[in-house]
Amino acid sequence: MAKCEVCGKSVRSGMNVSHSHIRTKRTWKPNLQTVRAVVDGTPKKVTVCTRCLRSGKVNRA
């Protein structure tokens, strides 16, 4: 399962609910990007969500 390596955000599940209240399963996927980031002083490819990138939690290499 895809997961952000900084905050741990992953796929969430729930229901689509129509106007007539018919419920079907659906998923919400995080916007994950593979970027080169500095981890323990060395550049490494990590999978992070765009929220972590935008808030500055990741030091890009």
Biopython code that builds the backbone (N, CA, C, O; Angstrom):
import numpy as np
from Bio.PDB.StructureBuilder import StructureBuilder

atoms = [
    (1, "MET", "N", (0.832, -1.181, 0.000)),
    (1, "MET", "CA", (0.000, 0.000, 0.000)),
    (1, "MET", "C", (0.878, 1.247, 0.000)),
    (1, "MET", "O", (1.832, 1.336, 0.773)),
    (2, "ALA", "N", (0.558, 2.213, -0.868)),
    (2, "ALA", "CA", (1.320, 3.454, -0.950)),
    (2, "ALA", "C", (1.091, 4.291, 0.309)),
    (2, "ALA", "O", (-0.018, 4.365, 0.839)),
    (3, "LYS", "N", (2.170, 4.914, 0.768)),
    (3, "LYS", "CA", (2.102, 5.628, 2.039)),
    (3, "LYS", "C", (3.151, 6.731, 2.061)),
    (3, "LYS", "O", (4.259, 6.540, 1.559)),
    (4, "CYS", "N", (2.816, 7.879, 2.635)),
    (4, "CYS", "CA", (3.767, 8.973, 2.800)),
    (4, "CYS", "C", (4.773, 8.570, 3.876)),
    (4, "CYS", "O", (4.391, 8.126, 4.958)),
    (5, "GLU", "N", (6.069, 8.731, 3.568)),
    (5, "GLU", "CA", (7.102, 8.322, 4.510)),
    (5, "GLU", "C", (7.326, 9.341, 5.621)),
    (5, "GLU", "O", (8.051, 9.058, 6.575)),
    (6, "VAL", "N", (6.718, 10.520, 5.516)),
    (6, "VAL", "CA", (6.870, 11.548, 6.551)),
    (6, "VAL", "C", (5.721, 11.494, 7.548)),
    (6, "VAL", "O", (5.941, 11.367, 8.753)),
    (7, "CYS", "N", (4.482, 11.593, 7.037)),
    (7, "CYS", "CA", (3.332, 11.671, 7.944)),
    (7, "CYS", "C", (2.539, 10.373, 8.032)),
    (7, "CYS", "O", (1.681, 10.239, 8.904)),
    (8, "GLY", "N", (2.808, 9.409, 7.143)),
    (8, "GLY", "CA", (2.106, 8.130, 7.191)),
    (8, "GLY", "C", (0.742, 8.137, 6.532)),
    (8, "GLY", "O", (-0.021, 7.183, 6.689)),
    (9, "LYS", "N", (0.418, 9.189, 5.798)),
    (9, "LYS", "CA", (-0.879, 9.271, 5.131)),
    (9, "LYS", "C", (-0.984, 8.181, 4.073)),
    (9, "LYS", "O", (-0.053, 7.982, 3.293)),
    (10, "SER", "N", (-2.122, 7.467, 4.041)),
    (10, "SER", "CA", (-2.316, 6.393, 3.073)),
    (10, "SER", "C", (-3.762, 6.408, 2.582)),
    (10, "SER", "O", (-4.516, 7.336, 2.872)),
    (11, "VAL", "N", (-4.133, 5.379, 1.844)),
    (11, "VAL", "CA", (-5.465, 5.305, 1.244)),
    (11, "VAL", "C", (-6.525, 5.186, 2.332)),
    (11, "VAL", "O", (-6.379, 4.404, 3.271)),
    (12, "ARG", "N", (-7.586, 5.966, 2.198)),
    (12, "ARG", "CA", (-8.729, 5.915, 3.117)),
    (12, "ARG", "C", (-9.930, 5.385, 2.348)),
    (12, "ARG", "O", (-10.029, 5.584, 1.137)),
    (13, "SER", "N", (-10.838, 4.715, 3.038)),
    (13, "SER", "CA", (-12.014, 4.177, 2.367)),
    (13, "SER", "C", (-13.278, 4.765, 2.980)),
    (13, "SER", "O", (-13.290, 5.243, 4.114)),
    (14, "GLY", "N", (-14.338, 4.708, 2.186)),
    (14, "GLY", "CA", (-15.616, 5.237, 2.648)),
    (14, "GLY", "C", (-16.713, 4.839, 1.683)),
    (14, "GLY", "O", (-16.606, 3.828, 0.989)),
    (15, "MET", "N", (-17.764, 5.632, 1.641)),
    (15, "MET", "CA", (-18.922, 5.311, 0.811)),
    (15, "MET", "C", (-19.304, 6.489, -0.081)),
    (15, "MET", "O", (-19.273, 7.644, 0.345)),
    (16, "ASN", "N", (-19.668, 6.174, -1.337)),
    (16, "ASN", "CA", (-20.396, 7.121, -2.167)),
    (16, "ASN", "C", (-21.850, 7.009, -1.746)),
    (16, "ASN", "O", (-22.366, 5.899, -1.613)),
    (17, "VAL", "N", (-22.515, 8.122, -1.537)),
    (17, "VAL", "CA", (-23.932, 8.092, -1.164)),
    (17, "VAL", "C", (-24.702, 8.895, -2.196)),
    (17, "VAL", "O", (-24.512, 10.105, -2.322)),
    (18, "SER", "N", (-25.575, 8.215, -2.938)),
    (18, "SER", "CA", (-26.349, 8.871, -3.978)),
    (18, "SER", "C", (-27.541, 9.619, -3.375)),
    (18, "SER", "O", (-27.799, 9.536, -2.174)),
    (19, "HIS", "N", (-28.246, 10.338, -4.215)),
    (19, "HIS", "CA", (-29.417, 11.087, -3.767)),
    (19, "HIS", "C", (-30.483, 10.145, -3.198)),
    (19, "HIS", "O", (-31.204, 10.509, -2.269)),
    (20, "SER", "N", (-30.580, 8.929, -3.760)),
    (20, "SER", "CA", (-31.546, 7.947, -3.253)),
    (20, "SER", "C", (-30.958, 7.101, -2.134)),
    (20, "SER", "O", (-31.548, 6.097, -1.734)),
    (21, "HIS", "N", (-29.791, 7.506, -1.626)),
    (21, "HIS", "CA", (-29.096, 6.876, -0.505)),
    (21, "HIS", "C", (-28.605, 5.460, -0.799)),
    (21, "HIS", "O", (-28.477, 4.637, 0.107)),
    (22, "ILE", "N", (-28.331, 5.184, -2.082)),
    (22, "ILE", "CA", (-27.659, 3.924, -2.431)),
    (22, "ILE", "C", (-26.179, 4.120, -2.142)),
    (22, "ILE", "O", (-25.569, 5.079, -2.615)),
    (23, "ARG", "N", (-25.599, 3.201, -1.357)),
    (23, "ARG", "CA", (-24.207, 3.364, -0.927)),
    (23, "ARG", "C", (-23.302, 2.373, -1.643)),
    (23, "ARG", "O", (-23.593, 1.178, -1.691)),
    (24, "THR", "N", (-22.199, 2.874, -2.202)),
    (24, "THR", "CA", (-21.184, 2.033, -2.830)),
    (24, "THR", "C", (-19.827, 2.419, -2.262)),
    (24, "THR", "O", (-19.618, 3.564, -1.861)),
    (25, "LYS", "N", (-18.904, 1.458, -2.227)),
    (25, "LYS", "CA", (-17.594, 1.717, -1.655)),
    (25, "LYS", "C", (-16.749, 2.589, -2.576)),
    (25, "LYS", "O", (-16.866, 2.507, -3.799)),
    (26, "ARG", "N", (-15.896, 3.427, -1.982)),
    (26, "ARG", "CA", (-14.969, 4.253, -2.729)),
    (26, "ARG", "C", (-13.723, 4.482, -1.892)),
    (26, "ARG", "O", (-13.710, 4.181, -0.699)),
    (27, "THR", "N", (-12.669, 5.017, -2.514)),
    (27, "THR", "CA", (-11.425, 5.300, -1.806)),
    (27, "THR", "C", (-10.978, 6.727, -2.069)),
    (27, "THR", "O", (-11.297, 7.314, -3.103)),
    (28, "TRP", "N", (-10.237, 7.271, -1.120)),
    (28, "TRP", "CA", (-9.563, 8.564, -1.271)),
    (28, "TRP", "C", (-8.071, 8.281, -1.234)),
    (28, "TRP", "O", (-7.573, 7.721, -0.258)),
    (29, "LYS", "N", (-7.351, 8.659, -2.283)),
    (29, "LYS", "CA", (-5.922, 8.401, -2.344)),
    (29, "LYS", "C", (-5.158, 9.705, -2.133)),
    (29, "LYS", "O", (-5.544, 10.736, -2.685)),
    (30, "PRO", "N", (-4.073, 9.683, -1.338)),
    (30, "PRO", "CA", (-3.263, 10.880, -1.152)),
    (30, "PRO", "C", (-2.456, 11.173, -2.412)),
    (30, "PRO", "O", (-2.142, 10.266, -3.183)),
    (31, "ASN", "N", (-2.124, 12.442, -2.616)),
    (31, "ASN", "CA", (-1.317, 12.859, -3.764)),
    (31, "ASN", "C", (0.147, 12.620, -3.413)),
    (31, "ASN", "O", (0.797, 13.487, -2.829)),
    (32, "LEU", "N", (0.665, 11.450, -3.768)),
    (32, "LEU", "CA", (2.023, 11.065, -3.410)),
    (32, "LEU", "C", (2.981, 11.338, -4.564)),
    (32, "LEU", "O", (2.656, 11.094, -5.727)),
    (33, "GLN", "N", (4.162, 11.845, -4.229)),
    (33, "GLN", "CA", (5.197, 12.146, -5.204)),
    (33, "GLN", "C", (6.491, 11.483, -4.753)),
    (33, "GLN", "O", (6.784, 11.427, -3.559)),
    (34, "THR", "N", (7.264, 10.982, -5.713)),
    (34, "THR", "CA", (8.585, 10.439, -5.415)),
    (34, "THR", "C", (9.595, 11.545, -5.661)),
    (34, "THR", "O", (9.728, 12.027, -6.786)),
    (35, "VAL", "N", (10.307, 11.950, -4.621)),
    (35, "VAL", "CA", (11.273, 13.047, -4.718)),
    (35, "VAL", "C", (12.595, 12.615, -4.098)),
    (35, "VAL", "O", (12.648, 11.700, -3.277)),
    (36, "ARG", "N", (13.670, 13.302, -4.515)),
    (36, "ARG", "CA", (14.964, 13.095, -3.869)),
    (36, "ARG", "C", (15.027, 14.039, -2.684)),
    (36, "ARG", "O", (14.866, 15.250, -2.832)),
    (37, "ALA", "N", (15.260, 13.480, -1.516)),
    (37, "ALA", "CA", (15.308, 14.279, -0.293)),
    (37, "ALA", "C", (16.540, 13.888, 0.509)),
    (37, "ALA", "O", (17.084, 12.795, 0.353)),
    (38, "VAL", "N", (16.969, 14.803, 1.367)),
    (38, "VAL", "CA", (18.120, 14.539, 2.225)),
    (38, "VAL", "C", (17.628, 13.800, 3.462)),
    (38, "VAL", "O", (16.854, 14.341, 4.251)),
    (39, "VAL", "N", (18.088, 12.543, 3.630)),
    (39, "VAL", "CA", (17.735, 11.722, 4.777)),
    (39, "VAL", "C", (19.035, 11.291, 5.442)),
    (39, "VAL", "O", (19.855, 10.608, 4.828)),
    (40, "ASP", "N", (19.224, 11.687, 6.690)),
    (40, "ASP", "CA", (20.452, 11.388, 7.445)),
    (40, "ASP", "C", (21.707, 11.863, 6.717)),
    (40, "ASP", "O", (22.737, 11.190, 6.740)),
    (41, "GLY", "N", (21.616, 13.027, 6.070)),
    (41, "GLY", "CA", (22.781, 13.624, 5.411)),
    (41, "GLY", "C", (23.059, 13.132, 4.007)),
    (41, "GLY", "O", (23.968, 13.649, 3.358)),
    (42, "THR", "N", (22.313, 12.149, 3.503)),
    (42, "THR", "CA", (22.534, 11.650, 2.147)),
    (42, "THR", "C", (21.252, 11.754, 1.336)),
    (42, "THR", "O", (20.164, 11.570, 1.881)),
    (43, "PRO", "N", (21.361, 12.049, 0.033)),
    (43, "PRO", "CA", (20.160, 12.112, -0.802)),
    (43, "PRO", "C", (19.575, 10.720, -1.022)),
    (43, "PRO", "O", (20.304, 9.753, -1.246)),
    (44, "LYS", "N", (18.263, 10.635, -0.956)),
    (44, "LYS", "CA", (17.567, 9.354, -1.089)),
    (44, "LYS", "C", (16.203, 9.607, -1.716)),
    (44, "LYS", "O", (15.602, 10.657, -1.485)),
    (45, "LYS", "N", (15.710, 8.662, -2.504)),
    (45, "LYS", "CA", (14.369, 8.798, -3.079)),
    (45, "LYS", "C", (13.342, 8.392, -2.029)),
    (45, "LYS", "O", (13.408, 7.297, -1.471)),
    (46, "VAL", "N", (12.400, 9.282, -1.770)),
    (46, "VAL", "CA", (11.354, 9.005, -0.791)),
    (46, "VAL", "C", (9.998, 9.327, -1.397)),
    (46, "VAL", "O", (9.891, 10.171, -2.287)),
    (47, "THR", "N", (8.970, 8.655, -0.915)),
    (47, "THR", "CA", (7.595, 8.905, -1.338)),
    (47, "THR", "C", (6.928, 9.763, -0.274)),
    (47, "THR", "O", (6.772, 9.342, 0.872)),
    (48, "VAL", "N", (6.536, 10.974, -0.667)),
    (48, "VAL", "CA", (5.919, 11.899, 0.277)),
    (48, "VAL", "C", (4.670, 12.505, -0.347)),
    (48, "VAL", "O", (4.551, 12.581, -1.570)),
    (49, "CYS", "N", (3.740, 12.935, 0.501)),
    (49, "CYS", "CA", (2.529, 13.588, 0.014)),
    (49, "CYS", "C", (2.831, 15.066, -0.254)),
    (49, "CYS", "O", (3.788, 15.622, 0.285)),
    (50, "THR", "N", (2.017, 15.680, -1.079)),
    (50, "THR", "CA", (2.247, 17.072, -1.446)),
    (50, "THR", "C", (2.039, 18.015, -0.268)),
    (50, "THR", "O", (2.612, 19.105, -0.247)),
    (51, "ARG", "N", (1.249, 17.626, 0.692)),
    (51, "ARG", "CA", (1.060, 18.461, 1.878)),
    (51, "ARG", "C", (2.368, 18.593, 2.650)),
    (51, "ARG", "O", (2.694, 19.681, 3.123)),
    (52, "CYS", "N", (3.126, 17.499, 2.786)),
    (52, "CYS", "CA", (4.419, 17.538, 3.472)),
    (52, "CYS", "C", (5.442, 18.332, 2.666)),
    (52, "CYS", "O", (6.266, 19.044, 3.240)),
    (53, "LEU", "N", (5.395, 18.214, 1.331)),
    (53, "LEU", "CA", (6.302, 18.997, 0.489)),
    (53, "LEU", "C", (6.029, 20.488, 0.634)),
    (53, "LEU", "O", (6.954, 21.287, 0.776)),
    (54, "ARG", "N", (4.761, 20.854, 0.596)),
    (54, "ARG", "CA", (4.371, 22.259, 0.620)),
    (54, "ARG", "C", (4.640, 22.906, 1.975)),
    (54, "ARG", "O", (4.960, 24.093, 2.043)),
    (55, "SER", "N", (4.509, 22.128, 3.059)),
    (55, "SER", "CA", (4.687, 22.699, 4.392)),
    (55, "SER", "C", (6.148, 22.730, 4.820)),
    (55, "SER", "O", (6.459, 23.238, 5.898)),
    (56, "GLY", "N", (7.054, 22.196, 3.997)),
    (56, "GLY", "CA", (8.473, 22.272, 4.302)),
    (56, "GLY", "C", (8.981, 21.173, 5.224)),
    (56, "GLY", "O", (10.047, 21.322, 5.822)),
    (57, "LYS", "N", (8.253, 20.084, 5.353)),
    (57, "LYS", "CA", (8.701, 18.987, 6.204)),
    (57, "LYS", "C", (9.775, 18.139, 5.539)),
    (57, "LYS", "O", (10.378, 17.281, 6.183)),
    (58, "VAL", "N", (10.021, 18.382, 4.228)),
    (58, "VAL", "CA", (10.973, 17.590, 3.456)),
    (58, "VAL", "C", (12.059, 18.520, 2.926)),
    (58, "VAL", "O", (11.755, 19.552, 2.329)),
    (59, "ASN", "N", (13.339, 18.155, 3.145)),
    (59, "ASN", "CA", (14.461, 18.905, 2.585)),
    (59, "ASN", "C", (14.823, 18.269, 1.252)),
    (59, "ASN", "O", (15.409, 17.187, 1.218)),
    (60, "ARG", "N", (14.472, 18.944, 0.133)),
    (60, "ARG", "CA", (14.750, 18.411, -1.201)),
    (60, "ARG", "C", (16.246, 18.405, -1.469)),
    (60, "ARG", "O", (16.969, 19.283, -0.999)),
    (61, "ALA", "N", (16.711, 17.416, -2.224)),
    (61, "ALA", "CA", (18.132, 17.336, -2.567)),
    (61, "ALA", "C", (18.344, 17.850, -3.985)),
    (61, "ALA", "O", (19.475, 17.868, -4.472)),
]
sb = StructureBuilder()
sb.init_structure("model")
sb.init_model(0)
sb.init_chain("A")
sb.init_seg("    ")
for serial, (resi, resn, name, xyz) in enumerate(atoms, 1):
    if name == "N":
        sb.init_residue(resn, " ", resi, " ")
    sb.init_atom(name, np.array(xyz, "f"), 0.0, 1.0, " ", f" {name:<3s}", serial, name[0])
structure = sb.get_structure()
